Amino acid sequence: MAGSGMPGTDVLIVGAGPVGLTLACDLVRRGVDCRVVERETTPNRASKAKTVQPRTLEVLDDLGAVDHVVRHGVADLPVRLHEPSGGVVEQPSITARARDSFHTPYPDPLWIGQFDVEHALRERLYELGGAVEWGVTALDLVQDEDGATVSLRTPQGDSAVRARYVVAADGGKSAVRQLIGVPLEGETNEEQRWYIGDVTAGGLDRTRMHVWPSDGGMLILTPLPHSDLWQIQTPADPATQPATLTREFYQRLVDERAGAGAVTLTSADWLSVYRVNVRMAEDYRKGRVLLAGDAAHVHSPAGGQGMNTGIQDAYNLGWKLAAVTRGASPVLLDSYGAERIPVARKVLALSTEKIDRTTEQATGDVASLSATLGEITDDATTTGLAVRYGSAGYRAPNVTGLHGSALGSDLFDLLRGPQWNLIAFDSDDPALPALATPDHLHVHRITSAGRARGGDDIVDSQGEFQRIYAPRPGELVLVRPDGYLAART
Ligand SMILES: Cc1cc2nc3c(=O)[nH]c(=O)nc-3n(C[C@H](O)[C@H](O)[C@H](O)COP(=O)(O)OP(=O)(O)OC[C@H]3O[C@@H](n4cnc5c(N)ncnc54)[C@H](O)[C@@H]3O)c2cc1C
């Protein structure tokens, strides 16, 4: 950057949606010099994605942004299916609790509007000393071997910034992705369009989601916790779509699909049409530019994976990008796409299968719709906890009942933070403490209850570490900064 005469930064993040904000929190807490530019002048107020999956909650916990989400989210949101006859069928929440074998402190997906998740991340970013530059649009990008020059439109006029790396977190229509010539391969299903919006409605029980199957397509109203808003979703027919979406038009749809007088929409905050695109980039990196979140993959909302997959992209990328800006080989960045592209591929396939099945059942009888809704999520895949990188790298599970740690009694309390972690089990190796560095590697000596000697030892008082990790005496377990197992030796 030196000598270019224009402001420089190590990383320029384009877009302050949930993905850009996650990456910004991770980079800022690592002390990486980064800027976040956002085209809009104010924060997003639309609910869009409305479930946060267990793995994402673990990520938010590590970043220090989980409290607001836990306080504002709702774990159990049962479903009321309204039959055309006027009868109702009650069924459990369509979100599935993660199976016990994942050992997560956050087994329940939480229902919460995307604006609330973004709020939590933004507040955390500010707390860490980061900022969002509002009303700043990335217009053009030219890259060379050392970095990229990005032209910006700002409220003060046009300017340019020189960045060593640029991350496109600018959503499905990503201008940055287009500027570097990476296509989103796949298809747009013109048949599958959904009206969506945030509305207020009187007289509905807010402790549950309401679903009405109908010949015109099902109508779904989901209460957004800690607000008086409902997210409304219903299939759209392009032939009758008006030029402007209004509350009155949505009311007519509601009357058609739920029956006249069933629900009165009293106001509408945000109304939009959602076209189901099933597309992804075949490469997440071109030179100095990386793609993350919707900029890299878009798919149907079935299974609640869009925002979650994107946040997990950012979390995979953060520590690698930080390491490369500090001198690690840029080859490390290739592992980002190598690890995350297969994840997106699976998410695309699964969410397409789910939306097709749900749409087929939308006009059918309540019993089959009920069965299909029950399969929208599961206790493994949609939680994000089953993701593996390569054949070996699986997520390090949590362990409870550890004693002697000043931090807490969970393994996750020891792992929390931007560093690598080395866990030594029943090891007397005197050289271990010297390996530790405050910023990069923490060493934790965990001993079985019978061998505890005091000092810095952390005692596996209930034998949980032994049960879950099945370590051999003296074994070393190396955990990556993003909570994945790197090596056991
Ligand atoms: C109408 C709608 C409904 C949705 N419903 C659901 C749902 O029900 N369930 C679900 O799982 N997912 C849903 N999604 C998807 C979910 O919202 C996304 O997966 C999630 O927002 C992705 O986050 P992101 O940060 O990658 O992108 P975004 O949230 O799109 O954020 C990108 C940000 O970049 C900014 N930006 C764009 N271009 C530029 C530029 N040139 N310069 C500077 N800033 C720029 C944008 O203003 C935006 O703030 C929905 C999306 C939409 C649009």
The ligand as an ORCA input file, in Angstrom:
! r2SCAN-3c Opt
* xyz 0 1
  C     -36.306    -11.107      0.671
  C     -35.408    -12.137      1.346
  C     -35.960    -13.111      2.181
  C     -35.160    -14.098      2.793
  N     -35.725    -15.042      3.604
  C     -34.948    -16.007      4.173
  C     -35.472    -16.990      5.019
  O     -36.671    -17.012      5.277
  N     -34.614    -17.937      5.548
  C     -33.267    -17.948      5.268
  O     -32.499    -18.801      5.758
  N     -32.750    -17.015      4.470
  C     -33.549    -16.060      3.924
  N     -32.998    -15.134      3.141
  C     -31.584    -15.235      2.907
  C     -30.772    -14.578      4.014
  O     -31.361    -13.352      4.290
  C     -29.358    -14.472      3.502
  O     -28.825    -15.773      3.371
  C     -28.445    -13.608      4.374
  O     -28.912    -12.294      4.448
  C     -27.037    -13.607      3.772
  O     -26.243    -12.684      4.435
  P     -25.107    -11.888      3.659
  O     -24.460    -11.049      4.702
  O     -24.318    -12.815      2.834
  O     -25.880    -10.983      2.599
  P     -26.920     -9.800      2.833
  O     -27.695     -9.994      4.064
  O     -27.656     -9.654      1.550
  O     -25.996     -8.532      3.070
  C     -25.250     -7.939      2.026
  C     -25.027     -6.486      2.368
  O     -24.182     -5.907      1.379
  C     -24.658     -4.626      1.052
  N     -24.168     -4.307     -0.310
  C     -24.585     -4.845     -1.478
  N     -23.874     -4.355     -2.498
  C     -22.976     -3.487     -1.967
  C     -21.950     -2.664     -2.525
  N     -21.685     -2.647     -3.844
  N     -21.216     -1.890     -1.686
  C     -21.466     -1.887     -0.348
  N     -22.430     -2.663      0.221
  C     -23.169     -3.451     -0.572
  C     -26.164     -4.770      1.135
  O     -26.794     -3.516      1.300
  C     -26.324     -5.675      2.341
  O     -26.454     -4.968      3.534
  C     -33.775    -14.119      2.548
  C     -33.229    -13.124      1.730
  C     -34.009    -12.132      1.138
  C     -33.374    -11.067      0.260
*
